[in-house]
Amino acid sequence: MLTVLVGVVGALALGVGMCFSMVWGKMLVGVAIGLVGIVMLLCLIPLTKGIKA
């Protein structure tokens, strides 16, 4: 359940960041929100696979 929630919120944040930067012309805010979305989606990798040493 947590992985689905993180995936959906991360994808939405990435999409909203794209809209801010390309559609509404707010580049700095769009890049910041987009980076948050990218980081959330990258966090899915260790969340699903686990960290194995």
BADREN-112822 format. One record per atom (N, C-alpha, C, O): residue in three letters; x, y, z; residue number from 1; atom name. Coordinates in pm, 1 decimal, decimal comma. Atoms other than C-alpha are relative to their C-alpha. Layout:
{tordo ALA {X Y Z} NUM CA} ...
END
This chain:
{tordo MET {82,0 -119,2 0,0} 1 N} {tordo MET {0,0 0,0 0,0} 1 CA} {tordo MET {86,8 126,2 0,0} 1 C} {tordo MET {56,5 224,1 -68,2} 1 O} {tordo LEU {-89,7 -115,9 -6,2} 2 N} {tordo LEU {284,7 237,5 84,1} 2 CA} {tordo LEU {68,4 24,6 -134,1} 2 C} {tordo LEU {84,2 139,5 -175,4} 2 O} {tordo THR {-68,2 -17,6 128,2} 3 N} {tordo THR {461,4 173,6 -245,7} 3 CA} {tordo THR {-93,3 59,2 -104,7} 3 C} {tordo THR {-51,1 141,6 -185,9} 3 O} {tordo VAL {96,5 -56,5 94,8} 4 N} {tordo VAL {146,2 248,5 -444,0} 4 CA} {tordo VAL {-20,8 148,0 28,3} 4 C} {tordo VAL {-26,2 229,0 -64,3} 4 O} {tordo LEU {20,3 -139,0 -37,6} 5 N} {tordo LEU {93,4 571,1 -251,2} 5 CA} {tordo LEU {120,4 86,4 -38,9} 5 C} {tordo LEU {103,5 196,4 -91,5} 5 O} {tordo VAL {-120,4 -75,2 35,8} 6 N} {tordo VAL {454,1 683,5 -300,3} 6 CA} {tordo VAL {10,0 14,1 -152,7} 6 C} {tordo VAL {48,5 119,6 -203,1} 6 O} {tordo GLY {-4,5 -5,9 146,0} 7 N} {tordo GLY {434,5 598,7 -670,8} 7 CA} {tordo GLY {-99,2 98,8 -58,2} 7 C} {tordo GLY {-65,6 174,7 -149,1} 7 O} {tordo VAL {102,9 -91,3 51,8} 8 N} {tordo VAL {111,4 788,4 -729,6} 8 CA} {tordo VAL {34,0 144,4 33,6} 8 C} {tordo VAL {23,2 232,2 -52,0} 8 O} {tordo VAL {-33,9 -137,1 -39,1} 9 N} {tordo VAL {220,0 1095,2 -533,2} 9 CA} {tordo VAL {123,6 48,4 -75,6} 9 C} {tordo VAL {129,0 164,4 -116,4} 9 O} {tordo GLY {-119,0 -38,3 75,1} 10 N} {tordo GLY {561,5 1095,5 -703,3} 10 CA} {tordo GLY {-30,8 31,7 -145,9} 10 C} {tordo GLY {21,4 128,7 -200,8} 10 O} {tordo ALA {36,6 -25,4 139,2} 11 N} {tordo ALA {410,2 1071,9 -1050,9} 11 CA} {tordo ALA {-82,0 127,8 -13,5} 11 C} {tordo ALA {-63,8 204,2 -108,3} 11 O} {tordo LEU {78,2 -123,4 3,3} 12 N} {tordo LEU {160,2 1345,9 -973,0} 12 CA} {tordo LEU {88,3 123,1 21,8} 12 C} {tordo LEU {69,4 225,4 -44,1} 12 O} {tordo ALA {-89,7 -112,5 -24,7} 13 N} {tordo ALA {433,7 1572,1 -835,2} 13 CA} {tordo ALA {84,8 28,2 -123,8} 13 C} {tordo ALA {106,8 144,3 -158,4} 13 O} {tordo LEU {-78,1 -19,1 121,9} 14 N} {tordo LEU {643,8 1516,1 -1146,9} 14 CA} {tordo LEU {-85,3 65,1 -108,5} 14 C} {tordo LEU {-38,5 154,9 -178,4} 14 O} {tordo GLY {89,4 -57,7 100,1} 15 N} {tordo GLY {346,2 1595,0 -1369,8} 15 CA} {tordo GLY {-37,0 143,9 29,7} 15 C} {tordo GLY {-41,7 226,9 -61,1} 15 O} {tordo VAL {31,9 -138,0 -37,3} 16 N} {tordo VAL {251,0 1907,5 -1176,4} 16 CA} {tordo VAL {120,8 90,4 -21,3} 16 C} {tordo VAL {106,1 205,1 -63,5} 16 O} {tordo GLY {-121,7 -77,5 26,1} 17 N} {tordo GLY {612,3 2024,4 -1194,8} 17 CA} {tordo GLY {17,5 28,8 -147,5} 17 C} {tordo GLY {58,6 138,8 -184,4} 17 O} {tordo MET {-6,5 -23,0 143,9} 18 N} {tordo MET {605,9 1979,0 -1571,8} 18 CA} {tordo MET {-100,9 105,8 -43,8} 18 C} {tordo MET {-70,2 191,4 -126,8} 18 O} {tordo CYS {102,6 -99,2 35,1} 19 N} {tordo CYS {281,7 2177,3 -1594,3} 19 CA} {tordo CYS {40,9 139,7 44,7} 19 C} {tordo CYS {22,6 236,7 -28,9} 19 O} {tordo PHE {-43,8 -130,8 -47,6} 20 N} {tordo PHE {421,9 2458,2 -1381,2} 20 CA} {tordo PHE {105,1 58,4 -93,5} 20 C} {tordo PHE {99,1 176,9 -126,5} 20 O} {tordo SER {-110,6 -55,1 78,7} 21 N} {tordo SER {732,9 2491,2 -1596,2} 21 CA} {tordo SER {-38,2 23,9 -146,0} 21 C} {tordo SER {6,5 122,4 -204,8} 21 O} {tordo MET {27,4 -13,8 142,7} 22 N} {tordo MET {586,2 2441,8 -1945,1} 22 CA} {tordo MET {-129,5 74,2 -30,3} 22 C} {tordo MET {-133,9 151,9 -125,7} 22 O} {tordo VAL {130,2 -57,4 32,5} 23 N} {tordo VAL {222,2 2552,2 -1930,7} 23 CA} {tordo VAL {-17,6 136,1 65,6} 23 C} {tordo VAL {-58,5 232,2 0,4} 23 O} {tordo TRP {27,2 -122,5 -73,7} 24 N} {tordo TRP {208,3 2819,1 -1661,5} 24 CA} {tordo TRP {119,5 93,7 6,4} 24 C} {tordo TRP {106,1 204,3 58,8} 24 O} {tordo GLY {-115,3 -88,0 6,8} 25 N} {tordo GLY {558,6 2961,8 -1712,5} 25 CA} {tordo GLY {69,4 28,1 132,0} 25 C} {tordo GLY {142,0 127,0 142,0} 25 O} {tordo LYS {-66,9 -16,6 -129,8} 26 N} {tordo LYS {675,8 2925,1 -1350,7} 26 CA} {tordo LYS {114,4 -101,1 7,6} 26 C} {tordo LYS {100,3 -208,7 65,5} 26 O} {tordo MET {-108,6 95,8 19,2} 27 N} {tordo MET {1011,6 2764,9 -1421,8} 27 CA} {tordo MET {61,1 -48,0 131,8} 27 C} {tordo MET {77,5 -168,4 151,2} 27 O} {tordo LEU {-68,4 41,4 -123,5} 28 N} {tordo LEU {1174,9 2766,8 -1076,3} 28 CA} {tordo LEU {-88,8 -87,2 88,2} 28 C} {tordo LEU {-42,7 -186,2 145,0} 28 O} {tordo VAL {92,5 80,0 -80,2} 29 N} {tordo VAL {867,3 2636,2 -896,8} 29 CA} {tordo VAL {-21,2 -136,0 -65,3} 29 C} {tordo VAL {-27,5 -238,1 3,2} 29 O} {tordo GLY {19,6 125,6 72,2} 30 N} {tordo GLY {815,4 2373,6 -1166,6} 30 CA} {tordo GLY {117,0 -94,9 14,2} 30 C} {tordo GLY {98,4 -215,2 32,2} 30 O} {tordo VAL {-118,8 84,7 -15,0} 31 N} {tordo VAL {1171,9 2247,9 -1145,4} 31 CA} {tordo VAL {8,5 -55,5 141,7} 31 C} {tordo VAL {44,1 -171,7 161,1} 31 O} {tordo ALA {-5,8 46,1 -139,6} 32 N} {tordo ALA {1153,8 2228,7 -765,7} 32 CA} {tordo ALA {-101,2 -111,5 25,0} 32 C} {tordo ALA {-67,9 -213,4 85,5} 32 O} {tordo ILE {102,4 103,0 -20,4} 33 N} {tordo ILE {827,0 2033,3 -766,7} 33 CA} {tordo ILE {34,0 -124,8 -80,6} 33 C} {tordo ILE {13,3 -236,6 -33,3} 33 O} {tordo GLY {-39,9 114,2 82,1} 34 N} {tordo GLY {952,7 1812,5 -1050,5} 34 CA} {tordo GLY {111,9 -81,0 63,0} 34 C} {tordo GLY {111,3 -203,9 56,4} 34 O} {tordo LEU {-108,9 71,7 -67,0} 35 N} {tordo LEU {1269,6 1728,1 -859,2} 35 CA} {tordo LEU {-50,1 -79,1 120,2} 35 C} {tordo LEU {-1,7 -188,9 147,4} 35 O} {tordo VAL {60,1 74,2 -111,2} 36 N} {tordo VAL {1062,8 1630,6 -556,3} 36 CA} {tordo VAL {-66,5 -127,2 -52,3} 36 C} {tordo VAL {-54,1 -233,5 8,5} 36 O} {tordo GLY {63,0 117,3 60,4} 37 N} {tordo GLY {862,9 1397,0 -781,5} 37 CA} {tordo GLY {100,5 -103,6 -45,8} 37 C} {tordo GLY {79,4 -223,6 -28,5} 37 O} {tordo ILE {-104,1 92,8 45,9} 38 N} {tordo ILE {1177,2 1247,0 -931,9} 38 CA} {tordo ILE {62,6 -72,9 117,9} 38 C} {tordo ILE {86,0 -193,5 111,4} 38 O} {tordo VAL {-59,8 62,5 -119,0} 39 N} {tordo VAL {1326,7 1184,4 -587,7} 39 CA} {tordo VAL {-95,4 -102,3 60,4} 39 C} {tordo VAL {-53,3 -209,5 103,8} 39 O} {tordo MET {97,7 95,8 -53,7} 40 N} {tordo MET {1004,8 1019,9 -471,1} 40 CA} {tordo MET {-5,5 -126,1 -85,9} 40 C} {tordo MET {-14,3 -236,9 -33,0} 40 O} {tordo LEU {3,0 117,6 86,5} 41 N} {tordo LEU {1001,6 792,5 -775,1} 41 CA} {tordo LEU {129,0 -81,3 11,5} 41 C} {tordo LEU {126,1 -203,9 0,8} 41 O} {tordo LEU {-124,8 73,5 -21,6} 42 N} {tordo LEU {1367,6 704,6 -720,5} 42 CA} {tordo LEU {-0,8 -74,3 132,7} 42 C} {tordo LEU {65,9 -176,9 146,2} 42 O} {tordo CYS {11,3 68,8 -128,7} 43 N} {tordo CYS {1281,6 611,1 -361,5} 43 CA} {tordo CYS {-79,1 -129,6 -11,4} 43 C} {tordo CYS {-73,7 -213,6 78,4} 43 O} {tordo LEU {74,5 124,4 19,1} 44 N} {tordo LEU {1055,7 340,5 -500,3} 44 CA} {tordo LEU {92,2 -119,4 -22,2} 44 C} {tordo LEU {56,2 -232,4 10,7} 44 O} {tordo ILE {-91,0 111,3 29,7} 45 N} {tordo ILE {1356,3 133,8 -607,1} 45 CA} {tordo ILE {41,9 -72,6 128,0} 45 C} {tordo ILE {22,0 -193,7 136,8} 45 O} {tordo PRO {-32,8 74,3 -122,5} 46 N} {tordo PRO {1488,8 56,3 -256,0} 46 CA} {tordo PRO {-123,7 -42,3 78,6} 46 C} {tordo PRO {-118,0 -137,3 156,6} 46 O} {tordo LEU {122,1 36,4 -71,4} 47 N} {tordo LEU {1130,9 47,6 -125,9} 47 CA} {tordo LEU {-52,3 -134,8 -47,6} 47 C} {tordo LEU {-98,7 -215,4 32,9} 47 O} {tordo THR {52,8 125,5 53,1} 48 N} {tordo THR {1033,1 -237,3 -356,7} 48 CA} {tordo THR {103,6 -113,2 3,1} 48 C} {tordo THR {70,4 -226,7 37,2} 48 O} {tordo LYS {-103,3 103,4 6,0} 49 N} {tordo LYS {1363,3 -423,5 -394,5} 49 CA} {tordo LYS {63,4 -27,2 135,6} 49 C} {tordo LYS {109,6 -138,2 162,1} 49 O} {tordo GLY {-68,6 13,4 -128,2} 50 N} {tordo GLY {1497,4 -363,5 -46,0} 50 CA} {tordo GLY {148,1 30,2 -16,1} 50 C} {tordo GLY {202,6 20,7 -126,0} 50 O} {tordo ILE {-142,0 -29,9 2,8} 51 N} {tordo ILE {1850,7 -268,0 42,3} 51 CA} {tordo ILE {74,6 -122,7 48,7} 51 C} {tordo ILE {62,0 -163,1 164,3} 51 O} {tordo LYS {-75,5 121,9 -32,2} 52 N} {tordo LYS {2078,2 -571,1 34,1} 52 CA} {tordo LYS {148,5 30,5 -9,3} 52 C} {tordo LYS {196,4 79,5 -111,5} 52 O} {tordo ALA {-144,0 -27,8 -0,1} 53 N} {tordo ALA {2442,2 -541,8 130,7} 53 CA} {tordo ALA {78,5 -120,4 -46,5} 53 C} {tordo ALA {201,3 -115,3 -52,7} 53 O} 
END
